[in-house]
Amino acid sequence: MKATHYLSRELPAGLELLLELTTDLRWSWSHAADALWQTMDPDIWSQTRNPYVVLQNLSEERLQQLAQDPHFKQRLETTAQAREDYRRRPAWFGENYAQAGLRGVAYFSMEFGLGNALPLYAGGLGILAGDYLKAASDLGVPLVGIGLLYQEGYFRQSLDRAGWQQEVYPYNDPTMLPVVPVFSSAGNWLHVDANLPGRRVRFRIWQARVGRVTLYLLDSNDPLNSPADRGITNKLYGGSHEMRLLQEIALGVGGWRVVEALGLDIDICHLNEGHAAFAAIERARCYMDRHGVDFHQALWTTRAGNIFTTHTPVSAGFDRFPAELIFKYGQEYMAGLGLDFDALLALGRLDANDRREPFNMAYLAMRTCMKVNGVSQLHGEVSRELFNPLYPRWPRHDVPVDYVTNGVHVPSWDSLWADDLWTQAVDKQRWLAEPEPLSGAIERLTDERLWNFKGHERADLVTYARERHRRQLGYSGASAAELERAGDVLDPNILTLGFARRFAEYKRPNLLLHDEARLTRLLTNNDTPLQIIVAGKAHPQDDAGKCFIQHWARFAQRLEVRHRVVFLEDYDMALAQELVQGVDVWINTPRRPWEACGTSGMKVLANGGLNLSVLDGWWAEAYGDDVGWAVGDRENHNDSRHDGLEAEQLYRLLEEVVVPEFYRRDANGIPRAWTARMRASMARLAPQFSTNRMMREYVMRMYLPASEAYRLRSADEGRLGRSLCRWAERLRHHWQGIHFGNLVSERHDKRQRFEVQVYLGDILAEAVQVQLYAEQEGVSEASCALMQQGEPIPGSANGYVYRVEIDTEQAAADFTPRVVPHNDGARIPLELPLIKWFR
Ligand SMILES: *Cc1c(COP(=O)(O)O)cnc(C)c1O
């Protein structure tokens, strides 16, 4: 398979390497070649930080010059060699799991935030996906990404003079993006099709290179498609409901077809959020075709290799489509599956018989994946509650949702100062090694060193923010006097807070503005002032979010605070990088438990920034009183009256703890308590909340077991998969026949004996387990003991006595026997949520 470039001209002999180097997005986190790009064109480099754009804009004359420059060519060779070394170097995965049987992972996501050079993201979900690919590359995990190439992507933001958000949609010209067409083995540009009513839509396939990882991108903008279909991959989260469904068909069905068309050796299909869940259906369909089994048998086999990561903390966040839409677009497809319409819809419905119920993509993902996880410990709990209705009569803690807390790809977010500091303290490989707390290494850094380091970072941010602020004022037509003043906003010696995120209601972006006078006093205190940089976009259809932005923009224009508050427009990855590197304190004030995880706060850790945040998402598990500050009481409060209380808490923390600690200096000018906190946060939290730790967890806890399960189920033409399918059908059919007889219990001191009669009817005893279940006071874990099958009940057909004896202080009445399906090869209740309680 070859992939040629799209650059319309030949590069001079000796410079061909430039193309490969500038289209490998590894440059976005390895800064080793920055000086090289700068040499090529210092202006364009400083403006874009994108070597591919630099290359494309070089004049022929400049190219020839470089081709004649032995020094340049030498550096180019060295850079290419370093890239080769990186690609070949044995990495964590290969060193530990080369023989473990994991062949390949296809990671599906609606968005990928790899950097501004490839703007295919809106927010946290995309940034996570981008960081994920980079971590897979660093650790050598055999993974490909599958996504969509949007012509316009997510909107770019500017504010008008009144502080109201304006949206613009610049065109992503693919010839300007570091992507290249993928060619098929027949030598033409690779396409995959999706069947839609009355037509086939073609998707052109592009690829982006992310170190060792390839990201495949589908693009419907093909002249052979109808004008409307050409727009399927136009905007990210911008179109109608129907357009959203088309995009999800493109990603799921089209995406899996890319895997098939390229013959990729994939055993794991990983859905980053439910958007991509059609991939699991298409995977099963391909399996059906290949092995001549029916859809359910194919699903039982392939499900073992499917993984679903949910990011949604409230059920309103799930993607739902009306049944008519599914029918319109799924009709022909269903025929190919041999499924009737209701059977397909049942996969996305709570109640298969409720004809009004919409089709829920998260439910579809739950039913087609064998491993499911939330993205923080708290979000795991929240998700178990959200998905509990799919497992009727099962207690919440049995709901099969695990969690893997997100992390950030540190080399993509650390400052050059931080890179330098960590390299001295630890080494260059620190984000690839075992993610243990780096206490020893960071302990050795003196307070002076830490404080100096933070000072450099803060000064850089102030310079950047002034420049950007001035530019944005210029665009809005500000007067010369205003522009002049822009150079004086902010101060490199003042405690600097950062607040940047999507301006959605649940993020409560104006909690800090709850009492403007009080905030103003904090900002303008003579001895211990504060400054704050704010950024963030509201969804184009979210007027409430735009009002929050306007509130901040107007506040920032006030005479008394305008030198202390700056709203920077067009929050994106480049701006996020500057902010997380420079701020002293990162503020996050979501309404718990709506922040599934949140990752922006993790980005400040390696940079010595501290978090002041509501105990939600990742902060609920990361917080300790030596590493940062917490707002909230670990409870969920679903009413806005509570906002006032939390705002009060936020102000008090700032007034009484944060500000004094920052300004309490010793004779050498060092705030010792502050630097101690920086040290603890850096040493303990930075390694823990990195993608290095996260990717290892996904590999060890999800990918390896899933690939093993898939291998077992698919072995021997899917024998186990088929037999599990039959086993499940039998159980479903006869389940109602199970009933209980007497339950007796006896106590001997601390030991409690239970004995219960169970009539299994047409179900074999080995197909079930009888368990003794009790919830425990004040403990989230329940107790669940296996009851042993004893003698048959006289005169019964398939009735047995089951017994167990346990040590417990709890009353016998707390314990209830239950019957659940049992099969070593199946995951219960995920794959078969049957249960029968004694009462
Ligand atoms: C990291 C990041 C996010 C996600 O941050 P949250 O903590 O979820 O708010 C969103 N947008 C950009 C540009 C980012 O860099």
The ligand as a Gaussian input file, in Angstrom:
#p B3LYP/6-31G(d) Opt

LIG

0 1
 C       -7.787000      20.073000      26.993000
 C       -8.728000      20.849000      26.175000
 C      -10.105000      20.690000      26.358000
 C      -10.708000      19.787000      27.395000
 O      -10.629000      20.342000      28.647000
 P      -11.741000      20.214000      29.778000
 O      -10.970000      19.998000      31.001000
 O      -12.604000      19.047000      29.428000
 O      -12.474000      21.488000      29.741000
 C      -10.960000      21.439000      25.560000
 N      -10.490000      22.263000      24.615000
 C       -9.177000      22.437000      24.409000
 C       -8.720000      23.367000      23.341000
 C       -8.247000      21.730000      25.182000
 O       -6.948000      21.894000      24.959000

